[in-house]
Amino acid sequence: MLTRSILFRRFGSKVLPVAQAPKEDIEGLEKYWEKALNWYNIYNSRLSLKAYRTIAPFLQLGKAKKVLEIGGGTGSGAEILIPQLTSSATYTLTDHIECFLKVAKEKNLPNTEVLKVVPSHLPFAGESFDRFLALATIEELETTKKVLTEAYRVLQPGGIIGASVTGKREADNYRVISERVRQKFGIVSPLRFRSDLKNTGMIKRMFNEAGFHKTFMFYENITFKSNSIEELKSFFLQEPSLAEQPTEIKQKIDNYIEQELTNLLRVEETPLATDFLLIIGFKL
C-alpha cells in the first residue's frame, strides 16, 4: 500500500516526487507485472483497449491540447487516442511500474512524454492539462479519493476526466469464473480492488467530493471474440498466479476451467465477456 510520505526518484532526465511504499510491496508489484507482461498485453488487446475506443468520443480529443494519463501501462491505450489529437497537442503518459514504462518509451509515441509517477502525488502544477485519463486504474488504489482530488487540481476549467472501473458482476462471467477458480483452489490474487467502487452512487459521491459536480456513467460489456474453449482457457492459465502453480494443481485448474467454459459456451450458449463502468467528469 502506498503511503503519503514523499521521496524524489530520477527517471530519465526528470526528477519526480514519488510516494514511498514499503520496499516489499513495490518489489512485489514490479515482479508480478514483469512476469505478467505478456498476459497483460493479451488482456489489453482483447478487452481494455475496447474501453479506450468507447470512451474516446466523449473526451472531445480534437479540442484537447494537453492530455495526462495515469496508469497508462505500456502505452497501448495512448496509441488509440493520440491519432485523434491535433498535431500540436501533447500527451503525458504515466505509470509507476518500470517494465510498462520501458515498453511505452520504446514505442516513441509522437508528442508524448513518458514519466514514472504515483497518481496520488502528481508532480504537475495546477490547471496544467485539459484532459485526464484513468482507465482501469482508480479501483486498484487505496488512495482513490486523493487521486481524484489530484485530477481535479491539475485539470483546467472546462477539462474532462475519463475513467473506468469493473462493471456489473452478473454481466462479467470472465470475472465470475476467475473468482471461482481462486476460491476452489485457494489461490490469492496479487492484485487488490476496492469493493466499494462497485456502487455507482459511491463513485458519483467520490467524484463530486473531488470537485466534479457534473458526471455521467454507462456500462460497456466487452465480449471475447472467440468460442474456442482451448483458446479461452489458455487466456486464464497464462495469468502468472495460475501459471506458476504445481503441475498437479495446474492440471486440475485446467480441467475446472474447461468445465466452466463448456457450460458457458455450449450449454448456456453465452460468450465469455467482461464488463466496465465508464465515467466521464467535467471541471466546470
N, C-alpha and C positions, 0 to 999 in steps of 0.2 A: 504494500500500500504506500502510495506517495505521501510524503509529509510536507509541511508548509515551509520548512527551512530552505534556504537558498544557497547554492554554490554557483561558481562560474565554470563552464566547461567549454573547451575550444573545439569548434567544428569547422574544418576548412580554415578560412581566414576570419571566421566570425568568432567572437567571444560572447556567448549567450548565457543568461541565467537559466539554470536547470534545477527543478525541485529535487531535493535529495531524498532518496529512498534507501531503506536498508539494503546493503550490498547483496544479500542473498536473494531478495525479491527482484532486483534489477537483473542480476545474473540469470535467475530462473526464467524470467520472461525472454531475455535475449537467447538463451539456449533453446527454449521451446520454439521460438519463431525461426531460429536458424534451421532446426530440424523440420519445421512445418512449412518452409518457404515454398516448396513445390506444391504442396497441398493448398496453401493459401492462394497461389496463383490460379490453381484449378477452380477453387471456390469463387474467386473474383470473376474469372472469365465466364462462369456459368450462372452466377447468381447476383452478387452485389453490384457488378457493373451495370446490370439492368436497372438497378435503382438510380444510378447516376443518369442514365438516359431518360428515365421517367421524370426525375426532378429538374433536369436541365431547363425545360421551357419556363418553369416558374421562377427561375433565377434571373431572367432577363439579361443573359450574359452579353448580348450585343451592346448593352448600355454600361456594362461594368468596366472599370478602369484598373482596380486593384483587388485581386481575389486572394483570400487566405484560406487554406485548407489545413485542418488539424487531423491527425490520424490518416494522413494521405497515403501511407504504406509505400508500395513500390511505384506509385505514380500512374497506375493503370486507369484510375478514375480521371485523373488530370488529363490523360491522353484523349479522353472523350470530350472533356469540357473546353480545353484550350483552343481547339479549332473553331469554337463558337464565339471566341473573343475577338475584338478588333486587334489589328496588328500593333497598336500602341499600348494595349493592356498588359499588365504584369500578373504573374501567378506565383504565390509563395506557398510551397508545399512543405509541410512539417510533419514530423513523427518523432517518437523517442526510441524507436527500435533501429539499431545500426544496420542490420542486414537489409531492411527495407530501404533505408535511405541510400545505401550503396547502389542498389538496383536502380532507384529513381534517378540518382545522379548520372549513372551510365547512359540513361536514355537521352540526355541533353535536350530536354524539352524546351521549346522556344520561349523566351521571355520569362523563364522560370527560375526561381531561387529555391534550393532545397536546404532546409535547416533542421537541426536537431533541437527540439524544444519540448517542454512539458506543457500540456494545454492549460493547466491551472495557473501558470505564471508566464503569460505571453510577453516576450521581450520587445513589444512594439508600443509606440506612443498611441494615445487615444485618438480615435477617428482616423486611423491610418488606412482602412480598407472600406470598400463598398459592398463586398460580398464575403460571406463566411460559410465555409463548408465543414460539416462534421458528420459524415455518413458512417454508420455502424461503429460509432466511437463513444458517444457520451454515456451509454449504458455500461461500458466497461470500466468506468472511472468512479472511484469513491467520491471524487470532488466535482460531481456533475453541476451542482449549483454554482460553484466557483468558476467553472469553465464557461457556463452561460453568462455569468456576470462579466467575465473577461471578453467574451464575444461581443456583448453589448458595448463594452468600453472601447474596443478597437474599431467598431463599425461607425461609419459616418451617418449622420441623419439621412434617412431615406435608404439606408443599407438593408440588405436582405440576408438572413441566415437560412441555410438549408441543412436539415439534419435527418437522421433516421435511427430507429431502434427496431428490435424484433417486434413483429406484429401479433396477430391472434394465434394462440397456441392451437386452436382447433383447425386452423387453416394451414398449419405448418407441420405436415406429417414427417418432414425431414427431422425437425427438432424432436418430435414425439418419439420417433424410432431411436434417435441418438440417446435420449434420456432413458428409454427402456433398456438399451444395451448397457449403459453405465450402471444403472440400478441393479440389473440382473447379475453383472459380473463384478460389482464393487469397484468400478473404475472412477476415480475422481477427476473431473475436468481441471486442467491447469488454469483455465480462464474463468473469471467470475463476472456475472452480470447482475445489475441491480434489478431486483424483482419488482420494486415499486414503480418502475418505468413501464410496466405493462398496462398501467391505468392512464387513460387519456386525460382524465381530469387532473391527475397529479402532474403530468407532463405540461399541461397548459398552465397550471399554477407556477411551476418552476420557471417557465419562460416568462410569465407575467411578472414574477418577483425579480427576475433579472432585468426587466425593463421592456420586454417585448409584449406590448399590450395588444397587438394585433397579430394573430396567428391563425393558420388553418392546417388541418391534418387529414390525411387519407391513407388508406391501406393499399398496398400493392402486393398481389400474390404472384410469385415467380415460380414457374414450372421448370423442372429439369427436362431438357429436350432429349429424352431417351426413355425407352421402355425396356431396355436390356437389363435384366437382373444382374448379370455379371459386371456390366459397366457401372451401374449404380452402386453395387456392393463394393467395388474397388474404391469408389469415392469415399465411402465410410471408412474402409480399412486403411486408407493411406494417412488418416489423421494420426499423428505420432503417438498419442497416448493409447491408441488401439494397436497401431502397427508394432509397438515395442513390447507387447505382451508375450509371455512364453508361448512357444509353438502350440502346445496342447490347448491353452486357453484361447489363442488366436483362432484355432480351428473351430472351437465351439462358438466363438463370436461370429465367425464366417457363416456357420450353419444357421445361427439365430437370425442374423440379418437377412440371409436368403429366405428364411421362412416369412419374416416380416414383409419383405418386398414382394414375395409371391402372393401373399394375402392381399397386399395393397393393389398390385398391378393386375393380377389375374382373377382374384375373387371379387374385390370391391371395384375393380376396373377404374381406379383412380391414379393419376400420375403423382410422382414424387414432387413435392413443392415446398417452398418456404414462404414466409410472409414478413413483410416490412411495414412499419408505420412511418410514413414520410411527414416531416414537419417543416413548414415554411413560416418564418417570423420576420417582422418588419420593425425597424427602428424608426419611429415616427419623428 
